[in-house]
Amino acid sequence: MNRRNFHCKQCQTTFLAQTDLVPKHCTISNPTRKECLEKLEEPVSLKHIANELSPSDSFVGRELMHAVRDFRSNWHYLPEVILMDEIKSTKSATGAMSFESMDAQTHELIDLLPFRTIHQLEKHFFHFDQAARERVKVIVTDMNYTYLKLAKTVFPNAIVVMDKFHIINALNRAFNKTRVRLMKQFAPSSREFRALKSYWKLLLVPSEQLDFEHFHKWTNFPYWITATDVVHSLLSLDSELKQTYEVLNHLRTAIQHKDWNNYNAAFRKAEGFSEEMSSIIEMLQTHHEEIYNTFITQYSNGPLEGSNNKIKAIK
């Protein structure tokens, strides 16, 4: 929008035309600014909004930062169930990762902080009054030591629930490390090496979900077989890999069905599995109480992970 200067012959002064639609000394109208804020609710980039509304992307960024000032924390209220996680945000963050928290019931973000150290988080949450912190009953988080300690020091009435996605993800990583280590015992040109390398995703599929009916032609196998046969063939290459696979599926099934007795039985019966899986099992045993809370509650970090995916898509 062009601004026009006017000259008053009587008082010999020059002034700009003024309107309620445009702030003083500005060239972008208030309706454009309002529409910019509305567009910021969508999972799109600043440049995309700038291309639609015609201002620069730096202007859209400034409007975003101005809007942040209007959203102040309510130091007198916290929800009963809080989801906690971290995400790699922007270069302006003081640490490599940023802390985020969400209301588990409304799925509204409580805060996104540019740090995640225990000292800074404690200092932040101690700004909330005692009644607000005592109102919190459940903290859902991963196996990060920082958040476990934070829950104990800041929220006196809260129990910690270990997110089952992170538990299963840790078990999958342990099995994958075992597969890679055992795969390297074979020559890179061998059929066994190529098969273990090609079908790593198939080995991570829960055993009860494997297709045992339909036959297909699989690379590195000379005959038509089912997906279940492929997995059995790969597991027969090494007994350690087979035992690790059985432990993985036993624990994963118990977690998915919230079967606490079978979960504990997996620790008593398991033997002959890999060192990688053994270290994860030892870590799970140190979080025995938090994992038990996972079995008796229905909360998870799923809504927060979905928010993270939107943030990553925008970035």
Contacts in CASP RR format, 6 or more apart in sequence:
PFRMAT RR
TARGET T0000
AUTHOR 0000-0000-0000
METHOD contacts of the structure
MODEL  1
MNRRNFHCKQCQTTFLAQTDLVPKHCTISNPTRKECLEKLEEPVSLKHIA
NELSPSDSFVGRELMHAVRDFRSNWHYLPEVILMDEIKSTKSATGAMSFE
SMDAQTHELIDLLPFRTIHQLEKHFFHFDQAARERVKVIVTDMNYTYLKL
AKTVFPNAIVVMDKFHIINALNRAFNKTRVRLMKQFAPSSREFRALKSYW
KLLLVPSEQLDFEHFHKWTNFPYWITATDVVHSLLSLDSELKQTYEVLNH
LRTAIQHKDWNNYNAAFRKAEGFSEEMSSIIEMLQTHHEEIYNTFITQYS
NGPLEGSNNKIKAIK
1 22 0 8 1.000
1 27 0 8 1.000
1 28 0 8 1.000
1 29 0 8 1.000
2 27 0 8 1.000
3 16 0 8 1.000
3 17 0 8 1.000
3 27 0 8 1.000
4 16 0 8 1.000
4 17 0 8 1.000
5 14 0 8 1.000
5 15 0 8 1.000
5 16 0 8 1.000
6 14 0 8 1.000
6 15 0 8 1.000
6 16 0 8 1.000
6 17 0 8 1.000
7 13 0 8 1.000
7 14 0 8 1.000
8 14 0 8 1.000
8 15 0 8 1.000
18 24 0 8 1.000
20 30 0 8 1.000
21 29 0 8 1.000
21 30 0 8 1.000
21 31 0 8 1.000
22 28 0 8 1.000
22 29 0 8 1.000
22 30 0 8 1.000
23 30 0 8 1.000
28 55 0 8 1.000
28 59 0 8 1.000
32 53 0 8 1.000
32 54 0 8 1.000
32 55 0 8 1.000
33 63 0 8 1.000
35 53 0 8 1.000
36 49 0 8 1.000
36 53 0 8 1.000
36 55 0 8 1.000
36 59 0 8 1.000
36 60 0 8 1.000
36 63 0 8 1.000
37 63 0 8 1.000
37 67 0 8 1.000
39 49 0 8 1.000
39 52 0 8 1.000
39 53 0 8 1.000
40 49 0 8 1.000
40 60 0 8 1.000
40 63 0 8 1.000
40 64 0 8 1.000
40 67 0 8 1.000
43 310 0 8 1.000
43 313 0 8 1.000
43 314 0 8 1.000
44 314 0 8 1.000
45 314 0 8 1.000
46 57 0 8 1.000
46 60 0 8 1.000
46 61 0 8 1.000
46 64 0 8 1.000
47 57 0 8 1.000
49 57 0 8 1.000
49 60 0 8 1.000
50 56 0 8 1.000
50 57 0 8 1.000
50 59 0 8 1.000
50 60 0 8 1.000
53 60 0 8 1.000
73 111 0 8 1.000
73 127 0 8 1.000
73 128 0 8 1.000
75 127 0 8 1.000
75 128 0 8 1.000
75 129 0 8 1.000
75 132 0 8 1.000
76 128 0 8 1.000
76 129 0 8 1.000
76 131 0 8 1.000
76 132 0 8 1.000
77 132 0 8 1.000
77 135 0 8 1.000
78 110 0 8 1.000
78 128 0 8 1.000
78 132 0 8 1.000
78 133 0 8 1.000
78 135 0 8 1.000
78 136 0 8 1.000
79 103 0 8 1.000
79 104 0 8 1.000
79 105 0 8 1.000
79 106 0 8 1.000
79 110 0 8 1.000
79 135 0 8 1.000
79 136 0 8 1.000
80 105 0 8 1.000
80 135 0 8 1.000
80 136 0 8 1.000
80 137 0 8 1.000
80 138 0 8 1.000
81 103 0 8 1.000
81 104 0 8 1.000
81 105 0 8 1.000
81 136 0 8 1.000
81 137 0 8 1.000
81 138 0 8 1.000
81 140 0 8 1.000
81 299 0 8 1.000
82 101 0 8 1.000
82 102 0 8 1.000
82 103 0 8 1.000
82 104 0 8 1.000
82 110 0 8 1.000
82 136 0 8 1.000
82 138 0 8 1.000
82 139 0 8 1.000
82 140 0 8 1.000
82 158 0 8 1.000
83 101 0 8 1.000
83 102 0 8 1.000
83 103 0 8 1.000
83 104 0 8 1.000
83 140 0 8 1.000
83 141 0 8 1.000
83 299 0 8 1.000
83 301 0 8 1.000
83 302 0 8 1.000
83 303 0 8 1.000
83 304 0 8 1.000
84 99 0 8 1.000
84 100 0 8 1.000
84 101 0 8 1.000
84 139 0 8 1.000
84 140 0 8 1.000
84 141 0 8 1.000
84 147 0 8 1.000
84 150 0 8 1.000
84 301 0 8 1.000
84 304 0 8 1.000
85 100 0 8 1.000
85 141 0 8 1.000
85 142 0 8 1.000
85 301 0 8 1.000
85 304 0 8 1.000
85 305 0 8 1.000
85 308 0 8 1.000
86 97 0 8 1.000
86 98 0 8 1.000
86 99 0 8 1.000
86 100 0 8 1.000
86 116 0 8 1.000
86 144 0 8 1.000
87 97 0 8 1.000
87 98 0 8 1.000
87 100 0 8 1.000
87 308 0 8 1.000
87 311 0 8 1.000
87 312 0 8 1.000
88 96 0 8 1.000
88 97 0 8 1.000
88 98 0 8 1.000
89 97 0 8 1.000
89 98 0 8 1.000
89 112 0 8 1.000
89 114 0 8 1.000
89 311 0 8 1.000
90 114 0 8 1.000
92 114 0 8 1.000
93 114 0 8 1.000
93 115 0 8 1.000
94 114 0 8 1.000
94 115 0 8 1.000
95 114 0 8 1.000
95 115 0 8 1.000
95 116 0 8 1.000
97 116 0 8 1.000
98 112 0 8 1.000
98 113 0 8 1.000
98 114 0 8 1.000
98 115 0 8 1.000
98 116 0 8 1.000
99 111 0 8 1.000
99 112 0 8 1.000
99 113 0 8 1.000
99 115 0 8 1.000
99 116 0 8 1.000
99 121 0 8 1.000
100 109 0 8 1.000
100 111 0 8 1.000
100 112 0 8 1.000
100 113 0 8 1.000
100 304 0 8 1.000
100 307 0 8 1.000
100 308 0 8 1.000
101 109 0 8 1.000
101 110 0 8 1.000
101 111 0 8 1.000
102 108 0 8 1.000
102 109 0 8 1.000
102 110 0 8 1.000
102 303 0 8 1.000
102 304 0 8 1.000
102 307 0 8 1.000
103 109 0 8 1.000
103 110 0 8 1.000
104 138 0 8 1.000
104 140 0 8 1.000
104 299 0 8 1.000
104 303 0 8 1.000
107 303 0 8 1.000
107 307 0 8 1.000
109 307 0 8 1.000
111 124 0 8 1.000
113 120 0 8 1.000
113 121 0 8 1.000
113 124 0 8 1.000
115 121 0 8 1.000
116 146 0 8 1.000
117 146 0 8 1.000
118 146 0 8 1.000
118 149 0 8 1.000
118 150 0 8 1.000
121 146 0 8 1.000
121 150 0 8 1.000
121 154 0 8 1.000
122 150 0 8 1.000
122 153 0 8 1.000
122 154 0 8 1.000
125 133 0 8 1.000
125 150 0 8 1.000
125 154 0 8 1.000
125 155 0 8 1.000
126 154 0 8 1.000
133 154 0 8 1.000
133 155 0 8 1.000
133 156 0 8 1.000
134 155 0 8 1.000
134 156 0 8 1.000
134 157 0 8 1.000
135 157 0 8 1.000
136 155 0 8 1.000
136 157 0 8 1.000
136 158 0 8 1.000
137 157 0 8 1.000
137 158 0 8 1.000
137 159 0 8 1.000
138 158 0 8 1.000
138 159 0 8 1.000
138 161 0 8 1.000
138 293 0 8 1.000
138 297 0 8 1.000
138 299 0 8 1.000
139 147 0 8 1.000
139 150 0 8 1.000
139 151 0 8 1.000
139 155 0 8 1.000
139 158 0 8 1.000
139 159 0 8 1.000
139 160 0 8 1.000
139 161 0 8 1.000
140 160 0 8 1.000
140 161 0 8 1.000
140 163 0 8 1.000
140 299 0 8 1.000
140 300 0 8 1.000
140 301 0 8 1.000
141 147 0 8 1.000
141 148 0 8 1.000
141 151 0 8 1.000
141 160 0 8 1.000
141 161 0 8 1.000
141 162 0 8 1.000
141 163 0 8 1.000
141 301 0 8 1.000
142 162 0 8 1.000
142 163 0 8 1.000
142 166 0 8 1.000
142 301 0 8 1.000
143 162 0 8 1.000
143 166 0 8 1.000
143 167 0 8 1.000
143 170 0 8 1.000
143 283 0 8 1.000
143 287 0 8 1.000
147 160 0 8 1.000
148 160 0 8 1.000
148 287 0 8 1.000
148 290 0 8 1.000
151 158 0 8 1.000
151 160 0 8 1.000
159 293 0 8 1.000
160 289 0 8 1.000
160 290 0 8 1.000
160 293 0 8 1.000
161 290 0 8 1.000
161 293 0 8 1.000
161 294 0 8 1.000
161 297 0 8 1.000
161 299 0 8 1.000
162 287 0 8 1.000
162 290 0 8 1.000
162 291 0 8 1.000
162 293 0 8 1.000
162 294 0 8 1.000
163 294 0 8 1.000
163 300 0 8 1.000
163 301 0 8 1.000
163 302 0 8 1.000
164 255 0 8 1.000
164 256 0 8 1.000
164 294 0 8 1.000
164 300 0 8 1.000
165 300 0 8 1.000
165 301 0 8 1.000
165 302 0 8 1.000
165 305 0 8 1.000
166 301 0 8 1.000
167 255 0 8 1.000
167 284 0 8 1.000
167 291 0 8 1.000
167 294 0 8 1.000
168 252 0 8 1.000
168 255 0 8 1.000
168 256 0 8 1.000
170 280 0 8 1.000
170 283 0 8 1.000
170 284 0 8 1.000
171 248 0 8 1.000
171 251 0 8 1.000
171 252 0 8 1.000
171 277 0 8 1.000
171 280 0 8 1.000
172 204 0 8 1.000
172 248 0 8 1.000
173 280 0 8 1.000
174 244 0 8 1.000
174 248 0 8 1.000
174 274 0 8 1.000
174 276 0 8 1.000
174 277 0 8 1.000
174 279 0 8 1.000
174 280 0 8 1.000
175 203 0 8 1.000
175 204 0 8 1.000
175 244 0 8 1.000
175 245 0 8 1.000
175 248 0 8 1.000
175 276 0 8 1.000
175 277 0 8 1.000
176 200 0 8 1.000
176 204 0 8 1.000
177 274 0 8 1.000
177 276 0 8 1.000
178 240 0 8 1.000
178 241 0 8 1.000
178 244 0 8 1.000
178 273 0 8 1.000
178 274 0 8 1.000
178 276 0 8 1.000
178 277 0 8 1.000
179 196 0 8 1.000
179 200 0 8 1.000
179 203 0 8 1.000
179 241 0 8 1.000
181 274 0 8 1.000
181 276 0 8 1.000
182 196 0 8 1.000
182 237 0 8 1.000
182 238 0 8 1.000
182 240 0 8 1.000
182 241 0 8 1.000
183 192 0 8 1.000
183 193 0 8 1.000
183 196 0 8 1.000
183 197 0 8 1.000
184 193 0 8 1.000
185 238 0 8 1.000
186 192 0 8 1.000
186 193 0 8 1.000
186 196 0 8 1.000
187 193 0 8 1.000
191 220 0 8 1.000
192 237 0 8 1.000
194 219 0 8 1.000
194 220 0 8 1.000
195 219 0 8 1.000
195 220 0 8 1.000
195 221 0 8 1.000
195 230 0 8 1.000
195 233 0 8 1.000
195 234 0 8 1.000
196 234 0 8 1.000
196 237 0 8 1.000
198 219 0 8 1.000
198 220 0 8 1.000
199 218 0 8 1.000
199 230 0 8 1.000
199 231 0 8 1.000
199 234 0 8 1.000
202 210 0 8 1.000
202 227 0 8 1.000
202 230 0 8 1.000
202 231 0 8 1.000
203 231 0 8 1.000
203 234 0 8 1.000
203 245 0 8 1.000
205 227 0 8 1.000
205 231 0 8 1.000
206 249 0 8 1.000
206 252 0 8 1.000
206 253 0 8 1.000
206 256 0 8 1.000
207 231 0 8 1.000
207 245 0 8 1.000
207 249 0 8 1.000
208 249 0 8 1.000
208 253 0 8 1.000
210 226 0 8 1.000
210 227 0 8 1.000
210 228 0 8 1.000
210 231 0 8 1.000
211 226 0 8 1.000
211 227 0 8 1.000
211 228 0 8 1.000
212 226 0 8 1.000
212 227 0 8 1.000
212 228 0 8 1.000
212 229 0 8 1.000
213 226 0 8 1.000
214 226 0 8 1.000
215 224 0 8 1.000
215 225 0 8 1.000
215 226 0 8 1.000
216 224 0 8 1.000
216 225 0 8 1.000
216 226 0 8 1.000
216 227 0 8 1.000
217 224 0 8 1.000
218 225 0 8 1.000
218 230 0 8 1.000
221 230 0 8 1.000
221 233 0 8 1.000
225 233 0 8 1.000
231 245 0 8 1.000
234 241 0 8 1.000
235 241 0 8 1.000
235 242 0 8 1.000
235 245 0 8 1.000
236 242 0 8 1.000
239 272 0 8 1.000
240 272 0 8 1.000
240 273 0 8 1.000
240 274 0 8 1.000
241 274 0 8 1.000
243 270 0 8 1.000
243 271 0 8 1.000
243 272 0 8 1.000
243 273 0 8 1.000
243 274 0 8 1.000
244 272 0 8 1.000
244 273 0 8 1.000
244 274 0 8 1.000
244 276 0 8 1.000
244 277 0 8 1.000
246 270 0 8 1.000
246 273 0 8 1.000
247 266 0 8 1.000
247 270 0 8 1.000
247 273 0 8 1.000
247 277 0 8 1.000
247 281 0 8 1.000
248 277 0 8 1.000
250 262 0 8 1.000
250 265 0 8 1.000
250 266 0 8 1.000
250 269 0 8 1.000
250 270 0 8 1.000
251 263 0 8 1.000
251 266 0 8 1.000
253 259 0 8 1.000
253 262 0 8 1.000
254 260 0 8 1.000
254 262 0 8 1.000
254 263 0 8 1.000
254 266 0 8 1.000
255 263 0 8 1.000
255 294 0 8 1.000
255 295 0 8 1.000
258 295 0 8 1.000
260 292 0 8 1.000
260 295 0 8 1.000
263 291 0 8 1.000
263 295 0 8 1.000
267 281 0 8 1.000
267 285 0 8 1.000
270 281 0 8 1.000
284 291 0 8 1.000
END
